[in-house]
């Protein structure tokens, strides 16, 4: 299967990172022999996957890598020989230890490689056909800015994954007829949902890979392969589970396109199978039926199924005259013997009425006392629960009645005075506060208006009734 992964004409949108993730998961999780062909220059996919490992053990000559590895070497050999497994081993970098499980052909170092590749489309087509004999999946990473290269890749790709950003619509050059729009670093809480983005791009299929901090750290450290291997078998409670589950679902549903097993009831049934099923059903022990043809209006016949009695026997007398007269007489005698004889009328004596019960009051009371008490009826769980609830409510009500009402603190009497500094209540005779020693404040007395006799508060300078000045 050939899968093309690309960005837009503005941004790569993590297309190289998604190529690394999907190809590695397909190889590790689903055991698919995979090759990555990086046609466009950009983020180095090999560095994304195992850059940290290569930095520790890589001792190869850079000039040799440029001349005889990667896409340059593959295109050069594709036009001159029939490439076998050994040729791919020489030209590609093996990411996993197992042969051809995950190989990578890095991008060319030449600036005009993409244009030259479009001119030699026959070599590219031949390379893909030879790679299909060795690998199960071919992942092609290509930039979204070269329309001519995109059109060439679309001719051979089975599916094209277009990486887009959440919330920003970008122009898509040369979309594939079987395109899947992939929203990288997707946040489900954003107002730009999959539905709104799908409508904006007018896309038939769209999927989102959620943002994951540990994955970001992994590709910044050039160790994505280690991250994927560590989280291959992960619990659904792990923080990395949503990311890995989304990647697995993307591969199974959209990329590999695995078909669900066909249910038995969904299989088509031929006329011969229907006849066999009817014969099998007829073998069950069911009451025999008889098909009777009845005439309907306008002389049409209608088949009606009537059930026959259980005592029905297939063997019947075709000719009733064959029964002899002796047999008929025997049958008549048997029928007569089965008729019951009339019962004779019996005569009753007075002693027969001794068993009639006594209906006096004393007898009735004795009978009532003799009746045993009925056994207690078992209550249902619902009734017991309601009774328990009622007892609890009654207990709470009694407890509430037993709680004494809080005592209301009375204000200090007129004879007592409160210290303005500490709030201590002191007796009226005290001239100083018993707590802090503050002098007792002088409270002016109320005064009576000389004109109208109205009693006014101490601080009033005029009468509240007539306005007379305080004397």
N, C-alpha and C positions, 0 to 999 in steps of 0.2 A: 504494500500500500504506500502511496506517495502522498505525503502531507507537506504542504507549503505553509510556512509561518512568516508573517510580514507585519510591518507597521503601516503608518499612513505617509502621506507626502510631506508631513511636517515633522513627526517624531517617530522614533523607533517603538516607544511605549512598551518597553521591556519584552520586545519580540524575541530577542536573542536569549534572554533569560528563560522565557517560556519554552523555547526550542530545547534548551538544555534540560529543563525539568521534565517535559513530556517524553522526550526520547529516553532519558535515564530511567524514569518510572516504568515506561513500557518494557525496558530491558530487565530491570530488577524485579518488578512486581509481576509482570505478565510473561516474562521469559521470551520476549520477542527479539530476534536478531535485528539489530538496528544500525543504520549508518546515518551520520549527519553530514550534509553537504552545505558548507557555508559559501554561498555564491557572492555575497556582498561583503565589502569591508565594513567593519563596525565593531561592537564589543566582541572580543575573542571568546567563542563558546568554550573552547578548551580551557582557557584561563578561568572562565566562570565555574566550570565543573571541577577541575583538579589543578588550578593554578598554584595553590598552596603546596600540593604534593610535588609538582614539577619544580618549583623553586628550591625544594630541598634536595632533589635527586637528579635534576636535569644536567647532563654534561654534554649534550649534543652540540654540533657545530651549527651556527645560525645559517651559514651559507648552504649547507647540505639541506636544511629544512626548506629553504627558499627554492632550491633547484629541483628536488626530487621527492617532494611530499605535497600533500594537500590537493587542492583542485587543479593546480598547474600540472601535477604529475598524472592525475586521473584523465584529464582532457587530452593530454599528450599521448597517453597509452591507448585511450579509447579509439582513436582513429587509426592506429597502426597494428593492433592485435586483439585477439579474443581474450578479454580479461577473465581470469579465474580468481579463486579465493586467495592464492598466493600473491597476486598483483595488488589486491586491495590491502593485504597485510603490509606490503611494502610502502604503499602510498599513504596509508591512513594511520592515525594515532589510535592505539588501543586503549580505551578508557577503563574497561573492565578486564580482569585477568582471563576470562573465558574467551575463546576464539570467536571473533565476529559477533559478540554479544552487544557491544557498543563501540563502534568505530567512528572516527571523526576525520573528515577531510577539511582542513582549515582553508580560509580564504586566500586568494592570490595576493601577492604583494604588488602586482602590476596595476597601475591606475586605469588602464584601458581594458581590463579583463572582461568587464560586463559587456562592453560593445563587441569585443572579439568573440565572446561566447554566443551572442545573438547572431553574429555572422556565421558561426559554425554550429548551427542548430542541429545538424545531422549528427555531429559528434556527441552533443549533449543527449540526444534521443538514444543513441547507441549506448552511451554510458548508463543511462537509466535502465535499459533493458538488460544489460549485463549485471547491474547491481541487483535487479529483481531476482536473479538466479541464486544469489548468495544471501540476501537479507530478506527479512519479512517486512520491515518498515523502512522507508527512506524519508528522512526529514530534511527539507530544503529551507534554509534561512535566506531570505532575500529582502532587500530594502524596499520600502514602499514608494520610492521616489523615481525609479526608472520604469516608465510605463512599458517600454519595449521589452525589457527583461521579464516584467510581470506577465505580459501577454504570452510570452514563450513558455514560462513555467506553468501557467494556467492550462495550457494544452495537454500537459502530462500529469498534472496533480489530480488526485481523487477528491481531496478536500483542501480548502484554503482557510487558514485561521488568520483573521485580521485583528491585531491588537489595537485597542482604542483606550482612551482615557475616560474617566468618569466625570461628566459635566462639561466636556469640551467636544463639540462636533468638529471633526476634521475631514478634509477631502480625501476620498478613496479613489485611487487610480486603478483602472482595469480590475474591477472586482470579479471573482470567480463565480460561476453559476451555482456552485455548492460552497458558499462562503459561510463561515461561522465567526461572528463578531465576539471577540473575547475582551472583557473589561478587566484589565489588570489592576491589582490593588483596590478591589471593590469593597465599598463600605455599605452595608445594608441599611444603615441609618440615614444615609444621604437622601436628599430630596430627588436626586437624579437616579431613580430606580431603573432596574432592567427594563421595565415596561415603557418608561418614558424614553429611554435611550433607544430602545428597539423601534419605537414609533418615529423618533427623530431621524434615525439612519434608514428607516424603511427596511429593516432587516428581517429575514424569515427566521433566523436562529441567532440567539445571543446568550452568552453565559458569562458568569462573573467568578473570578478567582479572588477570594478575600485577602486583605492585607495581613501579612504575618511578619512580626518584628524579627523573629529568629531566622526566617528565610532571608530577610534583608541583610542581617548580619552575616549570614552564610555566603551570599554572593559578594558582599563587600570584602570578605576574607578569602574569596576565591576557593570556597570549599562547599559548593552546592551538592556534590556527589556524597560527601560525608553526611550532610544534613538529611538527604533523602534516604540513605542507608540506615541511619539511626532511627528514622521515623517510619520505616516500612511497616512494622507491626506496632500500632499505636492504639492506646485506649481512647474511648470516646470522651473521656474526661480530661484528656491532655489538651494543653493550650494550642498545640500544633494540629489537632485533629481536624478542625474546619478546613484548614488549608489542604491537608493531604486528602481528605475526603472529597473536596472539590476537584482536585487533580484526577483522582481515580474515577470519579463520575464523568468528568470530561472525556477521559480516554475511552471508557466503556461505552458511553452513550453516543458521543458525537464523532470520535475519531475512529475507533475500531468498529463501531456500529454493530455491536453484537445483537443478534435477533433473539427475542424471547422464545422459549419452547412453545410450540403450538399445542394448545389444549385439545383433548380428545373430542370435546363437544363442538370444537370449531372446524374439525376436519370435514370435507365434503363427503356426502354419502351417495353412492350410486344406486341405481334401481335394483341391481342384483343384491347389494348389501341389505336394502330394505326388505326384499323378499326373504332373505336368510334370517333377518331379525324377526320377521313375522312368524316364520316356522319355529324358531327357538322359543318365542313367547307362547306358541300353541302347545308346547310340551308341558307347561305347568298344569297342575291339577286344578282346573277351574270347572264350574258347571258347564255341561255341554250346551251349545247354542245351535240354533237352526235358522238358516237363511230362508226367508219366505219372500217371494216376489208378490207384491200387491200392485194392482192397477190404480193409477192416480188419474187426475183429470186429463182429458185429451188422449186417453189410451196409453199414457206413459207408464212404464213400470218403475217401481221403487223397491230397492232391497231393504228389508226390515229384519233386524236381528231379534229373535225372541228366545228367551231362556226356557229350557225345558225342565220339568221337575227332576229332582235327584233320582227318583225311582225309574227314570227313563232307561230303557234298554234298547240297544240297537236291533236286537232280534225281535221282529214282530211277525204275527201271523198274516201272511198274504191273503189267505182265503179262510174266512171264519167258518165256512161250511165243513172244513176238515175236522173240526172238533166233534167228537162222537157224542151221542145222546147220553151215554152212561156218565161221561165226564161232566156234562151239564147238570145231570141229576145230583151228582156228588157235590158240585159247587152250590147248588140250591140248598141241600141239606146242611152244609157248613154255615151258610148265611143264616138259616133259621135257628140253628143251635146257638148262635151268638146273641140272639135277642134275649135280654134279661127277663126273668119271671116277675110278675107283679107281687109286691110285698103284701103279706096278710096284715090285717088290722089287729093290733094287740089290745087286750083289756087291762086296765090299770086298777089297782087296789088302793085303799086308803093309806096303806103303809108306804106307798110310793111318794107321798107328800111329806114324809118326815125330814127329807134333806133340804126343805125350803128354809132359807136363813131367817133368823129372828130380826125384825126391824124396829124393836123398841129402842129408846134413847140409851139405856144402860148398855145394851148389846153393841150399839153403834160406837159408844165411847170406848168400850173395851177393844173393839176392832181397831179404832184409831190409835189407841195406845200400843197395840201389838204391831202396828206398822213400823218397820225399822226406819231409822233416820237415813235420809239419802247421803251418799258419799259426797264429800266436798268436790265441787267441780274445779278442775284444773284451769287456772286462768292463763290466757295467752301472754306471750312476751310483751306485746303492746300494752295490755291492761296492767301487767305488773309494773311496767315502766312508768305509766301514767300515775299509778298509785304512789310509787316511790317519789315521783316529781311533786305530787300534791303534799306528801309528808314533809318533804324538804321545804316547800313554801310555807307550810304551817309552822314548821320549826323556826324559820327565819322571822315570821311574823311575831311569834312569841318572844323571840330573842330581842326583837326591836322594841316590844312593849316593856321588857325588863330593863332596858338601858335608861338610866336616869337622865333627866333633862339637864343640860349644863346650867350651872348657877350664873346668874347675871350679876356681874360686879356692880355694886351701887356706887354712885359718885360720892365723893367725900362730902360730909355734912357741912352745913354753913359754919358750924363751930370750928371745923378743921380748916387748915389752909395748906396749899401745895407749894413746894419750893419751886420758884421759876427756873432755878439752875439745874437741879438734879432730879426734880419731880417727886421728891419724898413728901408723903402726907404727914403733916405735923399737927398736934393738938392746938386748939385756939389759944391756949395760955402760953405756948412756946413763942418766944420773941426771936429765936434763931433756929435754923434748920438743924435737926438732929443728925443729919447725914453729912452735910458739907459746911454748916455754920453760917449760911447766908442769912442776912437780916430779913425778918418778916416784912413783906411789902405792905405799904399803907393803902388800904382800899377805901376810896372816898365813898361816903354814904349817899343814898338817893336824896333828892330835894324836891320840895313841894312848891308848885307855882303859887306866888302870892295873889295872882289875879284870878285864876280859874280853879286852883286847887288840884291840878293834874300832877301826878307823881312821875318824875322824870329820872332817867339813869344818871349816875354820877358824872359822866363825861359830857352830858348835854349842857350847852351854854345858853340855849334858848328853850322855852317851853314848847313841847311837841304839839300842844293843843292850840295855844293862842299866840305864841311867839314872844312872850315876855322874857326879858333878859334875866339870867340867873342872878339872884341877889348876892 
